[in-house]
């Protein structure tokens, strides 16, 4: 039966993707896992009457406590899980591993006629890798798309020639540029290959518009099978490029940005184009600590001078709406230090749905701030969310107004995740003390308060550590060894 501590922890689990870390009675991490839904996955280990395989049963019987961290999506949970396993080398991950690896796309630009291949091991071999990604069909669909669109060869010959062509169907159905027959020069082929890599790297958002236009055209002609195929292709491509897809603001022209905010004003019913737009994203760490990013666009273009990070102080657990409300109060409340240094928003955007939006608007009302139009941006459909009786709004995919909003939202994600990962790395570094026998939470807190960080401890002497924590020289030496191992990485 689960202990009272675990039963309490299970009640606090969020219904979100993330990673979980199982610890034994000594506080040592014994297993790291990932989940699409943390509540469902972690609870399954402790279900009464659960019939686990022997190795899983052994792990569950050893668990004394666990902790979780939430992430944005399944792809990030995969990468986070891999980093934590590499860091801690939990013994049950080794015992229960099934050698499953996820697919990635490999692009070796050093080849004479480069091509894309699917692989399950990402090596430091000078090639470019896109992924890995949890969904194999998504990776294969992306590979098929870039090969057909840019005429990239599929054959595995080192130097494709006429003999290769005799056995090739790709040229027959006109999906290959046929370098084996000399129909394309090496420079032209490499330019196509580079364009395909740019797309996979998220630097060709215009390609999505082309495919979506073809999808709409097929639907209008009544060719619903082709429209459905193109719809699935768009979905796969967006999943594949999501981790790399950053709509980079330097490549957005100022006139496009101005047109975007003008379109946005018309779509939202604003009196004038919103010269200053703020967007807030909430990110959770270990299910308890939350951080937020506030990013700003001026005249439609992101302006890093006014970006801000927030450590959420008043919210316990992963509660995005309450965290959003705290950010509004700290940004616009009477005690805010930002009022004098950051321009007031002409439009305030919450990254999320109706609950985040309502929390933000309630916070504005609470502090007596009016006149700032506030909307939500739901990521799944890129849908603008209102709570004033208007129906949610789907802007055209090719509209500059949508580009302005999604660029800013992507910036908010990037800025939040960068801060989030820095804090997570700090947690990981500091948690190495949990594996030192004789160092509990109180002693750990004393050491961090005195030496500020693991790196500060690494510069101390065993005598200083022993005096600070009130431990024996043997334990102090163990602390010093652990700290120096982190500092040396």
C-alpha positions as CSV (number, residue, x, y, z in Angstrom):
1,X,0.0,0.0,0.0
2,X,1.3,3.5,-0.7
3,X,2.5,5.5,2.3
4,X,0.6,8.5,3.5
5,X,3.3,10.7,2.0
6,X,2.8,9.2,-1.5
7,X,-1.0,9.3,-1.2
8,X,-0.7,13.0,-0.5
9,X,1.7,13.5,-3.4
10,X,-0.7,11.7,-5.7
11,X,-3.5,14.2,-4.9
12,X,-1.3,17.1,-6.0
13,X,-0.3,15.6,-9.4
14,X,-1.2,17.8,-12.4
15,X,-3.0,16.6,-15.6
16,X,-0.1,17.7,-17.8
17,X,2.9,16.3,-19.6
18,X,6.1,16.1,-17.8
19,X,8.8,14.0,-16.1
20,X,8.8,12.3,-12.7
21,X,11.7,11.3,-10.4
22,X,11.3,8.4,-7.9
23,X,13.4,8.4,-4.7
24,X,14.1,5.8,-2.1
25,X,14.3,6.4,1.7
26,X,17.8,7.8,1.4
27,X,16.6,10.4,-1.1
28,X,18.5,8.8,-3.9
29,X,16.8,9.0,-7.4
30,X,16.1,5.4,-8.4
31,X,14.0,6.0,-11.5
32,X,13.2,8.8,-14.0
33,X,10.2,8.6,-16.3
34,X,8.1,10.8,-18.6
35,X,4.4,11.0,-19.2
36,X,1.8,12.6,-21.4
37,X,-0.4,12.9,-18.3
38,X,1.5,12.9,-15.0
39,X,-1.5,12.2,-12.8
40,X,-2.5,9.2,-14.8
41,X,1.0,7.7,-15.3
42,X,2.4,8.1,-11.8
43,X,-0.9,7.0,-10.1
44,X,-0.8,3.8,-12.2
45,X,2.3,2.7,-10.2
46,X,0.4,2.8,-6.9
47,X,-3.0,1.5,-8.0
48,X,-4.4,-1.1,-5.6
49,X,-4.2,-4.6,-7.2
50,X,-1.9,-3.4,-10.0
51,X,-0.1,-6.3,-11.7
52,X,3.3,-5.0,-12.5
53,X,6.1,-7.0,-14.0
54,X,8.7,-8.1,-11.3
55,X,11.2,-5.3,-12.1
56,X,8.5,-2.6,-11.9
57,X,7.1,-4.1,-8.7
58,X,10.6,-4.1,-7.2
59,X,11.0,-0.4,-8.1
60,X,7.5,0.5,-6.7
61,X,8.3,-1.3,-3.4
62,X,11.5,0.8,-3.1
63,X,9.9,4.2,-3.8
64,X,9.6,6.4,-0.7
65,X,8.8,9.7,-2.4
66,X,8.7,11.3,-5.8
67,X,8.7,14.7,-7.5
68,X,7.5,15.9,-10.9
69,X,8.2,18.6,-13.4
70,X,5.8,19.8,-16.0
71,X,6.8,20.7,-19.6
72,X,5.0,22.1,-22.6
73,X,4.7,18.9,-24.7
74,X,5.7,15.3,-25.2
75,X,8.8,16.2,-27.2
76,X,10.2,18.3,-24.4
77,X,9.4,15.6,-21.8
78,X,11.4,13.1,-23.9
79,X,14.5,15.4,-24.0
80,X,14.2,16.2,-20.3
81,X,13.9,12.6,-19.3
82,X,17.0,11.8,-21.4
83,X,19.0,14.6,-19.7
84,X,17.9,13.5,-16.2
85,X,18.8,9.8,-16.8
86,X,22.2,10.8,-18.2
87,X,22.7,13.1,-15.1
88,X,21.6,10.7,-12.4
89,X,22.0,7.2,-13.9
90,X,19.1,5.8,-11.8
91,X,19.6,2.1,-11.2
92,X,16.0,1.1,-12.2
93,X,16.3,2.9,-15.5
94,X,19.3,0.6,-16.2
95,X,17.4,-2.5,-15.0
96,X,14.2,-1.8,-17.0
97,X,15.6,-0.2,-20.2
98,X,14.2,-1.7,-23.4
99,X,16.7,0.0,-25.7
100,X,13.9,2.0,-27.3
101,X,15.2,5.0,-29.1
102,X,13.2,7.7,-30.9
103,X,13.6,8.6,-34.5
104,X,15.5,11.6,-35.8
105,X,16.4,12.9,-39.2
106,X,20.1,13.1,-40.1
107,X,21.4,15.4,-42.8
108,X,25.1,15.0,-43.7
109,X,26.0,18.2,-45.6
110,X,29.6,16.9,-46.2
111,X,28.3,14.3,-48.7
112,X,28.8,15.0,-52.4
113,X,25.1,14.6,-53.0
114,X,23.6,15.0,-49.5
115,X,20.3,13.3,-48.5
116,X,18.1,12.7,-45.4
117,X,18.1,9.5,-43.4
118,X,16.1,8.3,-40.4
119,X,18.2,7.3,-37.4
120,X,17.8,6.3,-33.8
121,X,21.2,7.4,-32.5
122,X,22.3,11.1,-32.6
123,X,26.1,11.1,-32.8
124,X,28.6,13.9,-32.7
125,X,29.8,13.3,-36.3
126,X,29.4,16.7,-37.8
127,X,26.0,16.0,-39.5
128,X,22.9,18.0,-38.7
129,X,20.2,16.2,-36.7
130,X,16.5,17.1,-36.4
131,X,14.9,15.4,-33.4
132,X,14.6,12.9,-31.9
133,X,10.8,12.9,-31.8
134,X,8.4,10.6,-30.0
135,X,6.3,10.0,-33.1
136,X,8.0,7.9,-35.9
137,X,5.2,8.6,-38.4
138,X,5.7,12.3,-38.0
139,X,9.4,12.0,-38.7
140,X,8.9,9.8,-41.8
141,X,6.2,12.1,-43.1
142,X,8.5,15.1,-42.8
143,X,11.3,13.2,-44.6
144,X,8.9,12.2,-47.4
145,X,7.7,15.8,-47.7
146,X,11.1,17.5,-48.0
147,X,12.3,14.9,-50.4
148,X,9.4,15.4,-52.8
149,X,9.2,19.2,-52.4
150,X,12.9,19.9,-53.0
151,X,13.8,16.9,-55.1
152,X,16.2,15.4,-52.6
153,X,17.4,11.9,-53.6
154,X,16.2,8.9,-51.6
155,X,18.8,6.4,-52.9
156,X,21.7,5.4,-50.6
157,X,24.4,5.3,-53.3
158,X,27.5,7.3,-52.3
159,X,27.7,8.7,-55.9
160,X,24.4,8.2,-57.7
161,X,24.9,7.2,-61.4
162,X,23.0,5.7,-64.3
163,X,23.1,2.2,-62.8
164,X,21.3,3.6,-59.7
165,X,18.7,5.2,-62.0
166,X,17.8,1.8,-63.6
167,X,16.4,0.7,-60.2
168,X,14.9,4.0,-59.1
169,X,11.2,4.9,-59.2
170,X,11.6,8.4,-57.7
171,X,12.6,10.0,-61.0
172,X,9.9,8.1,-62.9
173,X,7.2,9.8,-60.7
174,X,9.1,13.1,-60.8
175,X,9.9,13.5,-57.1
176,X,13.7,13.4,-57.5
177,X,15.9,16.0,-59.2
178,X,17.9,13.1,-60.7
179,X,21.5,14.1,-60.0
180,X,22.4,10.6,-61.2
181,X,21.5,11.7,-64.8
182,X,23.1,15.1,-64.5
183,X,19.7,16.9,-64.6
184,X,20.9,19.2,-61.8
185,X,24.2,20.7,-61.0
186,X,25.8,20.1,-57.6
187,X,25.4,23.8,-56.6
188,X,21.7,23.7,-57.5
189,X,21.2,20.5,-55.6
190,X,23.0,21.7,-52.6
191,X,20.9,24.9,-52.6
192,X,17.8,22.8,-52.6
193,X,19.2,20.7,-49.7
194,X,20.0,23.8,-47.7
195,X,16.4,25.1,-48.2
196,X,15.0,21.8,-46.9
197,X,17.2,22.0,-43.9
198,X,16.1,25.6,-43.3
199,X,12.5,24.4,-43.3
200,X,13.2,21.6,-40.8
201,X,15.0,24.2,-38.7
202,X,11.9,26.4,-38.6
203,X,13.1,29.2,-40.9
204,X,10.6,28.7,-43.8
205,X,7.1,29.3,-42.3
206,X,5.9,30.3,-45.8
207,X,5.9,26.6,-46.8
208,X,3.1,25.9,-44.4
209,X,1.0,28.5,-46.2
210,X,1.6,26.8,-49.5
211,X,0.5,23.4,-48.3
212,X,-2.5,24.8,-46.5
213,X,-3.5,26.7,-49.7
214,X,-3.4,23.4,-51.6
215,X,-5.5,21.7,-48.9
216,X,-8.2,24.4,-49.2
217,X,-8.1,24.2,-53.0
218,X,-8.6,20.4,-52.8
219,X,-11.5,20.7,-50.4
220,X,-13.2,23.3,-52.7
221,X,-12.9,20.9,-55.6
222,X,-14.5,18.2,-53.6
223,X,-11.3,16.1,-53.5
224,X,-11.7,15.4,-49.7
225,X,-9.3,12.5,-49.7
226,X,-6.4,14.7,-51.0
227,X,-7.5,17.5,-48.6
228,X,-7.3,15.1,-45.7
229,X,-3.9,13.9,-46.8
230,X,-2.6,17.4,-47.0
231,X,-4.2,18.2,-43.6
232,X,-2.3,15.3,-42.0
233,X,0.9,16.4,-43.8
234,X,0.6,19.9,-42.3
235,X,0.0,18.4,-38.8
236,X,3.1,16.2,-39.1
237,X,5.3,19.0,-40.4
238,X,4.3,21.3,-37.6
239,X,5.0,18.6,-35.0
240,X,8.3,17.9,-36.6
241,X,9.4,21.5,-36.8
242,X,7.8,22.6,-33.4
243,X,11.0,22.2,-31.4
244,X,13.0,24.2,-33.9
245,X,10.3,26.5,-35.2
246,X,11.1,30.1,-34.1
247,X,9.6,32.8,-36.2
248,X,12.7,35.0,-36.0
249,X,11.8,38.7,-35.6
250,X,14.9,40.0,-37.5
251,X,13.5,38.4,-40.7
252,X,10.1,40.1,-40.3
253,X,10.1,43.4,-42.2
254,X,8.9,46.5,-40.5
255,X,6.2,47.1,-43.1
256,X,4.8,43.6,-42.5
257,X,4.8,44.3,-38.8
258,X,2.9,47.6,-39.2
259,X,0.4,45.9,-41.5
260,X,0.0,43.1,-38.9
261,X,-0.9,45.4,-36.0
262,X,-3.3,47.3,-38.3
263,X,-5.0,44.0,-39.2
264,X,-5.0,43.1,-35.5
265,X,-6.7,46.3,-34.5
266,X,-9.4,45.7,-37.1
267,X,-9.9,42.0,-36.1
268,X,-10.1,42.8,-32.4
269,X,-12.1,46.0,-32.7
270,X,-9.4,48.2,-31.2
271,X,-9.5,52.0,-31.7
272,X,-6.0,52.1,-33.0
273,X,-3.1,49.6,-33.9
274,X,-1.6,48.3,-30.7
275,X,1.9,49.8,-30.7
276,X,2.9,48.0,-27.5
277,X,1.8,44.4,-27.1
278,X,2.7,42.3,-24.0
279,X,2.5,38.5,-23.9
280,X,2.8,36.4,-20.7
281,X,3.7,32.7,-20.6
282,X,3.7,30.6,-17.4
283,X,6.1,27.6,-17.0
284,X,6.2,25.2,-14.1
285,X,9.2,23.6,-12.5
286,X,8.9,20.3,-10.5
287,X,5.2,20.9,-10.1
288,X,5.7,23.4,-7.3
289,X,7.9,26.3,-8.5
290,X,6.5,28.4,-11.3
291,X,8.1,31.0,-13.5
292,X,6.6,33.5,-15.9
293,X,8.0,35.4,-18.9
294,X,6.7,38.7,-20.1
295,X,7.8,39.7,-23.6
296,X,7.0,42.9,-25.5
297,X,6.5,43.8,-29.1
298,X,6.9,47.5,-30.2
299,X,5.2,48.3,-33.5
300,X,4.8,44.6,-34.1
301,X,8.4,43.5,-33.5
302,X,9.7,41.9,-30.3
303,X,11.7,44.3,-28.2
304,X,14.0,42.6,-25.8
305,X,14.7,45.7,-23.7
306,X,11.3,45.2,-22.0
307,X,11.4,41.5,-21.4
308,X,11.0,40.4,-17.8
309,X,11.1,37.1,-15.8
310,X,9.0,36.5,-12.7
311,X,9.4,33.8,-10.0
312,X,5.9,33.1,-8.9
313,X,5.6,33.7,-5.2
314,X,2.0,33.4,-4.1
315,X,0.9,30.2,-5.8
316,X,1.6,26.7,-4.6
317,X,1.6,24.0,-7.3
318,X,1.0,24.2,-11.0
319,X,-1.8,26.7,-11.3
320,X,-1.4,28.8,-14.4
321,X,-4.5,31.1,-13.9
322,X,-3.4,32.1,-10.4
323,X,0.1,32.6,-11.6
324,X,-1.1,34.8,-14.5
325,X,-3.1,36.9,-12.0
326,X,0.1,37.4,-9.9
327,X,2.1,38.6,-13.0
328,X,-0.6,41.1,-13.8
329,X,-0.6,42.5,-10.2
330,X,3.2,42.6,-10.1
331,X,3.4,44.3,-13.6
332,X,0.6,46.9,-13.1
333,X,0.0,47.0,-9.3
334,X,0.6,50.2,-7.4
335,X,3.9,48.9,-5.9
336,X,5.3,47.8,-9.3
337,X,8.7,49.0,-10.2
338,X,8.0,48.4,-13.9
339,X,5.4,51.1,-14.3
340,X,8.1,53.8,-14.7
341,X,10.5,51.7,-16.9
342,X,8.2,49.8,-19.3
343,X,5.6,51.3,-21.6
344,X,1.9,50.5,-20.8
345,X,0.5,47.8,-23.1
346,X,-2.0,48.7,-25.8
347,X,-2.9,44.9,-25.9
348,X,-2.2,42.3,-23.2
349,X,-2.0,38.6,-24.5
350,X,-2.3,35.6,-22.2
351,X,-0.6,32.5,-23.5
352,X,-3.5,30.0,-22.9
353,X,-7.2,29.7,-22.9
354,X,-10.2,31.1,-21.2
355,X,-9.1,30.4,-17.6
356,X,-5.9,32.3,-17.9
357,X,-7.7,35.1,-19.6
358,X,-10.4,35.4,-16.9
359,X,-7.7,35.4,-14.2
360,X,-5.8,38.2,-15.9
361,X,-8.9,40.3,-16.4
362,X,-10.0,39.8,-12.8
363,X,-6.5,40.9,-11.6
364,X,-6.7,44.1,-13.7
365,X,-10.1,44.8,-12.1
366,X,-8.8,44.1,-8.6
367,X,-5.9,46.6,-8.9
368,X,-8.1,49.2,-10.6
369,X,-6.4,49.2,-14.0
370,X,-8.7,49.6,-17.0
371,X,-8.4,50.4,-20.7
372,X,-5.9,47.6,-21.5
373,X,-7.6,45.2,-24.0
374,X,-6.8,41.6,-23.0
375,X,-7.1,38.4,-25.0
376,X,-5.9,34.8,-24.8
377,X,-4.1,32.9,-27.5
378,X,-4.9,29.2,-27.4
379,X,-1.9,27.3,-28.9
380,X,-3.7,24.3,-30.3
381,X,-5.7,26.1,-33.0
382,X,-3.8,29.5,-32.8
383,X,-7.2,30.8,-31.6
384,X,-7.8,34.2,-30.1
385,X,-9.9,33.8,-27.0
386,X,-12.3,36.4,-25.6
387,X,-14.4,36.4,-22.4
388,X,-16.7,39.4,-23.2
389,X,-19.4,37.4,-25.1
390,X,-17.6,37.4,-28.5
391,X,-16.9,34.0,-30.1
392,X,-13.3,32.9,-30.3
393,X,-11.5,34.1,-33.4
394,X,-9.5,32.2,-35.9
395,X,-7.4,34.5,-38.1
396,X,-6.4,33.5,-41.6
397,X,-3.2,31.5,-41.6
398,X,-1.5,33.9,-44.0
399,X,-2.5,37.0,-42.1
400,X,0.2,39.3,-40.8
401,X,-1.9,39.9,-37.6
402,X,-1.6,36.2,-36.8
403,X,2.2,36.3,-37.5
404,X,2.6,39.2,-35.1
405,X,0.8,37.3,-32.3
406,X,2.4,33.9,-32.8
407,X,5.9,35.4,-33.2
408,X,5.4,37.1,-29.8
409,X,3.9,34.0,-28.2
410,X,6.9,31.9,-29.5
411,X,9.2,34.5,-28.0
412,X,7.4,34.2,-24.7
413,X,7.8,30.4,-24.8
414,X,11.5,30.6,-25.6
415,X,12.1,33.2,-22.9
416,X,10.2,31.2,-20.3
417,X,11.8,27.9,-21.2
418,X,15.3,29.4,-21.1
419,X,14.7,30.7,-17.5
420,X,12.9,27.5,-16.6
421,X,15.8,25.4,-17.7
422,X,18.3,27.5,-15.9
423,X,16.4,27.0,-12.7
424,X,16.0,23.3,-13.4
425,X,19.7,22.9,-13.9
426,X,20.2,24.7,-10.6
427,X,17.8,22.3,-8.9
428,X,19.7,19.4,-10.5
429,X,23.1,20.7,-9.4
430,X,21.9,21.3,-5.8
431,X,20.1,18.0,-5.6
432,X,23.4,16.2,-5.8
433,X,23.7,17.0,-2.0
434,X,20.6,14.7,-1.5
435,X,22.8,11.7,-2.4
436,X,25.3,12.5,0.4
437,X,24.5,10.5,3.5
438,X,24.1,12.7,6.6
439,X,23.0,15.8,4.6
440,X,19.3,16.5,5.1
441,X,17.2,19.5,4.0
442,X,18.2,21.7,7.0
443,X,22.0,21.1,6.4
444,X,21.6,21.5,2.7
445,X,19.8,24.9,3.3
446,X,22.7,26.0,5.6
447,X,25.3,25.1,3.0
448,X,23.5,26.9,0.1
449,X,22.8,29.9,2.3
450,X,26.5,30.3,3.2
451,X,28.2,29.3,0.0
452,X,25.4,30.5,-2.4
453,X,25.8,27.6,-4.8
454,X,27.4,24.2,-5.5
455,X,30.2,26.1,-7.2
456,X,30.8,28.1,-4.0
457,X,31.0,24.9,-2.0
458,X,33.5,23.5,-4.5
459,X,35.9,26.4,-3.6
460,X,35.6,25.8,0.2
461,X,37.6,23.6,2.4
462,X,36.3,20.5,4.2
463,X,36.8,22.3,7.5
464,X,34.6,25.2,6.4
465,X,31.9,22.8,5.2
466,X,32.0,20.8,8.4
467,X,31.7,24.0,10.5
468,X,28.8,25.4,8.4
469,X,26.7,22.2,8.4
470,X,27.7,20.9,11.7
471,X,28.8,17.5,10.3
472,X,31.8,15.2,10.7
473,X,34.9,15.6,8.5
474,X,34.0,12.4,6.6
475,X,30.6,13.8,5.6
476,X,32.2,17.2,4.8
477,X,34.7,15.4,2.5
478,X,31.8,13.7,0.8
479,X,30.0,17.0,0.2
480,X,33.2,18.6,-1.1
481,X,33.8,15.7,-3.5
482,X,30.2,15.9,-4.8
483,X,30.4,19.7,-5.3
484,X,33.7,19.5,-7.1
485,X,32.3,16.8,-9.4
486,X,29.6,19.2,-10.5
487,X,31.9,22.2,-10.8
488,X,34.3,20.2,-13.0
489,X,31.5,19.4,-15.6
